[in-house]
Amino acid sequence: MKFEFRTYRRRFKQPMVTAHGTWKYREGVIIRVEDADGRVGFGECAPLPHFGTETLDQAVQRLKDLDGRIPADESVLDALEVEFPCLRSAFDMAFMSFESAGSFIQQSSLAVTVLLPNNFAAIESMASFYEMGYRHFKWKVGNGEPVIENAVFLQLMRLLPEDADLRIDANGAFDRDVARQWLRFMEGHRVAWFEQPMSAVSVTEMSLLAKEFLRTPIALDESVCRVKDLAIVCERPWRGYLVVKPTIMGSRKAFLNVREHYKPKLVYSTSFETSIGLQYLIQLAATDPHPNRSPLGLGGEHLFSRDGLCIHEFGAKMGVWSFSSEDFESVWSQLAPV
C-alpha cells in the first residue's frame, strides 16, 4: 500500500491552560492510504508529547523515512508501537476505514461530556451548556490559584443541576498530600470522579487514595495513555474508570484484546483531533461491550474556530454513523502537501 501525508494546525479560540502548560495550537498529521484495489482510507496522527507520545516533528520525519510506502511486513508497523504510538494509531485508523466503508453502526447516539473553561468563566458556561442540553461537565484544576479554584468548585457544586454531573480533572498536577486535600474538600459533593490527581507513575498511591476516599471515585488518564499501560493497570486490577484516548494509544488490535479480556470501565476521550481521529474514537466507543458505558469526553470542538477540519455535528448527544472516505476528502483537500 502507498500513502501520502499532510500536516494541520488548529488554533484554540483561547489558549488552553492545563497542568501540562499552555496550549495555543493543536497540530497533527493526516495520512491518506491507498491499497492495490484503489480503496482509500484516512488516518490521523495527533501527538500529545506531554502524555509520552512522539512529537509532531518526529512523526513527520518517520513518515518521510517510510517514503510513501507501507511495508507488507507487519513487523515494521508493529515496531512503530514503541516510539511512535500515534503513527501506529493513524495507520490502524486508515485500515479500519477500509473495513467499515459504507457501513452504519446500529447504535443509538452517545452522551457527551463538555469541557468547562478555567476559573470563574466555568460558572456561566455551565449554565449555558445546560441550556443546550448537556448534562455531563468536566472542569480542570491544578493550573490556577488554589483559593480561586476552591471557590469556583464550591460555586459549581452549588449550581450543579440535580440531573447533571461534574468531573474534576487535575492532569496529574498534585502530590499525594494535595490530592488528599482535594478529596477531603470534595467529600459530600456530587463529583462523578476525580481524574488523574497525581502523576502518571503514581498508580499505587492513587489506588491507596481510592480505598481511603470511597465516596469520590478516582479515574486514571495519563497513567493509561498507551495500550501497554492500560494492560498493566487492568492486570492490577483497577476498579474505577479508565480514560482512554484512542488516537494516541497505539495498536488497535492490542487495544481490542485488552478491552475484550479485562472488560474495563472505559471513558473515550478526545485529544482534540480532527473529524478523522474523532470518527475512529466514536466507532470504538460505540462497539464497547461494557454495560455501563460512560459519556464520551468529546465536548471540545467549541474551543476551535470553524475551520472545516471537523465535519461532525456536535452537541449533548453524538450521533453514531460511519463516514466514507469521500467525506474525509473535504478535510484532506484543505491541507497543503508537506
C-alpha positions as CSV (number, residue, x, y, z in Angstrom):
1,M,0.0,0.0,0.0
2,K,1.1,3.6,-0.6
3,F,0.3,6.7,1.4
4,E,0.6,10.5,1.4
5,F,0.6,12.8,4.4
6,R,-0.2,16.4,5.2
7,T,0.0,18.4,8.4
8,Y,-2.5,20.6,10.1
9,R,-2.6,23.4,12.7
10,R,-5.8,24.4,14.5
11,R,-5.8,27.5,16.7
12,F,-7.7,27.4,20.0
13,K,-10.0,30.4,20.3
14,Q,-8.4,31.0,23.7
15,P,-5.2,29.3,24.8
16,M,-6.0,26.2,26.8
17,V,-4.2,26.1,30.2
18,T,-3.7,22.8,31.9
19,A,-1.3,21.4,34.4
20,H,0.9,20.5,31.4
21,G,1.2,24.1,30.3
22,T,-0.5,26.5,27.9
23,W,-1.7,25.1,24.5
24,K,-2.3,27.6,21.7
25,Y,-2.5,25.3,18.7
26,R,-3.5,21.7,18.1
27,E,-1.1,20.3,15.4
28,G,-1.1,16.9,13.8
29,V,-0.8,14.8,10.6
30,I,-3.4,13.3,8.3
31,I,-2.4,10.3,6.2
32,R,-4.2,9.1,3.1
33,V,-3.7,5.4,2.4
34,E,-4.5,3.7,-0.9
35,D,-4.4,-0.1,-1.4
36,A,-3.8,-2.1,-4.6
37,D,-7.5,-2.1,-5.4
38,G,-7.8,1.7,-5.2
39,R,-9.6,1.8,-1.9
40,V,-8.8,4.9,0.2
41,G,-8.6,5.2,3.9
42,F,-7.6,8.1,6.2
43,G,-5.8,8.2,9.5
44,E,-4.7,10.9,11.9
45,C,-1.6,11.2,14.0
46,A,-2.4,13.6,16.8
47,P,0.7,13.6,19.2
48,L,0.5,14.6,22.8
49,P,4.1,14.7,23.9
50,H,3.2,15.6,27.5
51,F,1.4,12.2,27.5
52,G,4.6,10.5,26.5
53,T,4.0,10.2,22.7
54,E,6.2,11.2,19.9
55,T,6.4,14.8,18.8
56,L,5.0,16.2,15.6
57,D,8.5,16.6,14.1
58,Q,9.4,13.1,15.0
59,A,6.2,11.7,13.4
60,V,6.8,13.7,10.2
61,Q,10.4,12.5,9.9
62,R,9.4,8.9,10.4
63,L,6.8,9.3,7.7
64,K,9.4,10.7,5.4
65,D,11.6,7.8,6.1
66,L,8.9,5.4,5.0
67,D,8.9,7.2,1.7
68,G,5.2,6.8,0.9
69,R,5.1,3.0,1.1
70,I,3.6,0.9,3.8
71,P,5.7,-2.3,4.1
72,A,4.0,-5.6,3.6
73,D,5.9,-6.9,6.6
74,E,3.6,-6.1,9.6
75,S,6.6,-6.2,11.9
76,V,7.6,-2.8,10.6
77,L,4.3,-1.3,11.7
78,D,4.5,-3.2,15.0
79,A,7.9,-1.6,15.6
80,L,6.2,1.8,15.5
81,E,4.4,0.9,18.7
82,V,7.5,1.6,20.8
83,E,8.4,5.2,19.7
84,F,5.5,6.2,17.5
85,P,2.2,5.1,19.1
86,C,0.3,8.0,17.4
87,L,1.6,6.9,14.0
88,R,0.6,3.3,14.7
89,S,-2.9,4.6,15.6
90,A,-3.0,6.6,12.4
91,F,-2.3,3.6,10.2
92,D,-4.7,1.4,12.1
93,M,-7.3,4.1,11.6
94,A,-6.9,4.0,7.9
95,F,-7.1,0.2,7.8
96,M,-10.2,0.3,9.9
97,S,-11.8,2.7,7.4
98,F,-11.3,0.0,4.7
99,E,-13.3,-2.4,6.8
100,S,-16.1,-0.1,7.7
101,A,-16.5,1.7,4.4
102,G,-20.2,2.2,3.6
103,S,-21.4,0.5,6.8
104,F,-23.5,2.0,9.6
105,I,-23.2,1.2,13.2
106,Q,-26.5,0.1,14.8
107,Q,-26.2,2.1,17.9
108,S,-28.1,5.0,19.5
109,S,-26.5,8.3,20.0
110,L,-23.8,8.7,22.7
111,A,-23.9,11.2,25.5
112,V,-21.1,13.8,25.5
113,T,-19.2,15.5,28.4
114,V,-18.4,19.1,27.7
115,L,-15.2,20.8,28.9
116,L,-15.7,24.0,31.0
117,P,-13.3,26.9,30.9
118,N,-10.9,27.8,33.7
119,N,-11.7,29.8,36.8
120,F,-14.9,31.8,37.2
121,A,-15.8,31.6,33.5
122,A,-16.8,28.0,34.2
123,I,-19.8,29.0,36.2
124,E,-21.7,30.9,33.5
125,S,-20.6,28.4,30.9
126,M,-22.1,25.5,32.8
127,A,-25.5,27.2,32.8
128,S,-25.2,27.9,29.1
129,F,-24.2,24.4,28.2
130,Y,-27.0,23.0,30.4
131,E,-29.5,25.1,28.3
132,M,-28.0,23.5,25.2
133,G,-28.8,20.0,26.6
134,Y,-25.5,19.0,28.2
135,R,-25.8,17.1,31.4
136,H,-22.1,16.0,31.9
137,F,-19.4,18.5,32.6
138,K,-15.7,18.4,33.1
139,W,-13.5,21.1,34.8
140,K,-9.7,21.2,35.1
141,V,-7.9,22.1,38.3
142,G,-4.2,22.4,39.2
143,N,-3.4,25.2,36.8
144,G,-4.6,28.3,38.8
145,E,-4.6,29.8,42.3
146,P,-5.8,27.2,44.8
147,V,-8.1,29.7,46.6
148,I,-9.8,30.7,43.4
149,E,-10.2,27.0,42.2
150,N,-11.7,26.1,45.6
151,A,-14.2,29.0,45.3
152,V,-15.1,28.1,41.8
153,F,-15.6,24.5,42.7
154,L,-18.0,25.4,45.5
155,Q,-20.0,27.6,43.2
156,L,-20.2,24.9,40.5
157,M,-21.4,22.4,43.1
158,R,-24.0,24.8,44.4
159,L,-25.3,25.4,40.9
160,L,-25.0,21.9,39.5
161,P,-28.5,20.7,38.5
162,E,-29.8,17.5,40.0
163,D,-29.8,15.7,36.7
164,A,-26.2,16.7,35.8
165,D,-22.7,15.5,37.0
166,L,-19.3,17.1,37.2
167,R,-15.9,15.5,36.7
168,I,-12.8,17.2,38.1
169,D,-9.5,16.7,36.1
170,A,-6.1,17.5,37.7
171,N,-4.0,16.2,34.8
172,G,-1.5,14.8,37.3
173,A,-0.8,18.2,38.9
174,F,-0.8,17.2,42.6
175,D,1.4,15.3,45.0
176,R,-0.3,12.9,47.4
177,D,-0.9,15.5,50.2
178,V,-2.6,18.0,47.9
179,A,-4.6,15.2,46.2
180,R,-5.8,14.1,49.6
181,Q,-6.7,17.7,50.5
182,W,-8.9,17.9,47.3
183,L,-10.5,14.6,48.1
184,R,-11.4,15.8,51.5
185,F,-12.7,19.0,50.1
186,M,-14.9,17.1,47.7
187,E,-16.4,14.9,50.4
188,G,-20.2,15.3,50.4
189,H,-20.3,16.9,46.9
190,R,-21.6,15.2,43.8
191,V,-18.4,14.7,41.9
192,A,-18.6,12.0,39.3
193,W,-14.9,11.3,39.7
194,F,-11.5,12.9,40.4
195,E,-9.4,12.4,37.2
196,Q,-5.7,11.8,37.4
197,P,-4.9,13.7,40.6
198,M,-1.3,12.6,40.6
199,S,1.4,11.9,38.0
200,A,1.2,9.0,35.5
201,V,3.6,6.8,37.5
202,S,1.7,7.2,40.8
203,V,-0.8,4.5,40.2
204,T,-0.1,2.7,43.5
205,E,-0.6,6.0,45.5
206,M,-3.8,6.8,43.7
207,S,-5.0,3.3,44.3
208,L,-4.5,3.8,48.1
209,L,-6.3,7.1,47.9
210,A,-9.2,5.4,46.1
211,K,-9.5,3.0,49.0
212,E,-9.3,5.8,51.5
213,F,-12.0,8.0,49.9
214,L,-14.7,5.8,48.7
215,R,-17.4,8.4,48.0
216,T,-15.3,10.2,45.3
217,P,-14.1,7.8,42.6
218,I,-10.7,8.3,41.1
219,A,-10.2,7.8,37.3
220,L,-6.9,7.4,35.5
221,D,-6.0,9.2,32.3
222,E,-2.3,9.9,31.8
223,S,-1.5,6.6,33.5
224,V,-3.2,4.6,30.7
225,C,-2.3,6.6,27.6
226,R,-0.6,3.7,25.9
227,V,-2.1,0.2,25.3
228,K,0.7,-1.4,27.3
229,D,0.0,1.0,30.2
230,L,-3.7,0.1,30.0
231,A,-3.0,-3.6,30.1
232,I,-0.7,-3.2,33.2
233,V,-3.4,-1.2,35.1
234,C,-6.1,-3.7,34.2
235,E,-4.0,-6.5,35.4
236,R,-3.7,-4.9,38.9
237,P,-6.8,-4.6,38.6
238,W,-8.1,-1.0,38.7
239,R,-11.8,-0.9,39.8
240,G,-12.6,2.6,38.7
241,Y,-12.9,4.4,35.3
242,L,-10.0,4.5,32.8
243,V,-9.9,7.4,30.4
244,V,-8.5,6.4,27.0
245,K,-7.6,8.5,24.0
246,P,-7.7,6.0,21.1
247,T,-5.8,8.3,18.7
248,I,-2.6,8.1,20.9
249,M,-2.8,4.6,22.3
250,G,-1.1,2.6,19.5
251,S,-2.2,-0.7,18.1
252,R,-5.9,-1.1,17.6
253,K,-5.7,-4.9,17.8
254,A,-3.8,-4.8,21.1
255,F,-6.4,-2.4,22.5
256,L,-9.3,-4.6,21.5
257,N,-7.6,-7.6,23.0
258,V,-7.2,-5.7,26.3
259,R,-10.8,-4.5,26.2
260,E,-12.2,-7.9,25.5
261,H,-10.1,-9.7,28.1
262,Y,-10.5,-7.4,31.1
263,K,-13.7,-5.6,30.2
264,P,-12.6,-2.4,32.0
265,K,-14.8,0.7,32.5
266,L,-13.5,2.9,29.8
267,V,-14.2,6.6,29.1
268,Y,-13.4,7.5,25.5
269,S,-11.8,10.9,25.4
270,T,-10.7,13.4,22.7
271,S,-7.2,14.5,22.2
272,F,-8.7,17.4,20.1
273,E,-8.2,15.7,16.8
274,T,-10.0,16.4,13.5
275,S,-13.0,14.5,12.3
276,I,-10.8,11.7,11.1
277,G,-9.5,10.8,14.5
278,L,-12.8,11.6,16.1
279,Q,-14.7,9.1,13.9
280,Y,-12.2,6.4,15.0
281,L,-12.9,7.2,18.6
282,I,-16.6,7.2,18.1
283,Q,-16.6,3.8,16.4
284,L,-14.5,2.2,19.1
285,A,-16.8,3.7,21.8
286,A,-19.9,2.6,20.1
287,T,-18.7,-1.0,19.9
288,D,-17.6,-1.2,23.6
289,P,-19.4,-4.1,25.2
290,H,-19.3,-2.8,28.7
291,P,-22.9,-2.4,30.1
292,N,-22.2,0.8,32.0
293,R,-20.8,2.9,29.1
294,S,-19.7,6.4,30.3
295,P,-20.5,9.6,28.3
296,L,-17.8,10.5,25.8
297,G,-15.2,13.1,26.6
298,L,-15.8,15.0,23.3
299,G,-17.1,18.4,24.2
300,G,-14.1,20.4,23.0
301,E,-15.0,21.4,19.4
302,H,-16.4,24.7,20.7
303,L,-12.8,25.6,21.6
304,F,-11.8,26.0,18.0
305,S,-12.9,28.3,15.2
306,R,-14.8,26.6,12.4
307,D,-12.0,25.6,10.0
308,G,-13.6,22.8,8.1
309,L,-11.4,20.1,9.7
310,C,-14.3,18.8,11.8
311,I,-17.4,17.8,9.8
312,H,-19.2,16.1,12.7
313,E,-22.1,17.8,14.3
314,F,-21.5,18.4,18.0
315,G,-24.0,18.5,20.8
316,A,-25.0,16.9,24.1
317,K,-25.6,13.7,22.1
318,M,-23.2,12.5,19.4
319,G,-24.7,10.6,16.5
320,V,-23.1,7.3,15.6
321,W,-22.6,6.6,12.0
322,S,-19.9,5.7,9.5
323,F,-18.4,8.4,7.3
324,S,-17.0,7.3,3.9
325,S,-13.5,8.2,2.6
326,E,-15.3,10.6,0.2
327,D,-16.5,12.6,3.2
328,F,-12.9,13.0,4.5
329,E,-11.6,14.1,1.2
330,S,-13.0,17.5,2.1
331,V,-10.8,17.6,5.2
332,W,-7.8,16.4,3.2
333,S,-8.2,18.9,0.4
334,Q,-7.9,21.8,2.8
335,L,-4.3,20.8,3.8
336,A,-1.2,21.7,1.9
337,P,1.3,18.9,0.9
338,V,4.4,18.8,3.1
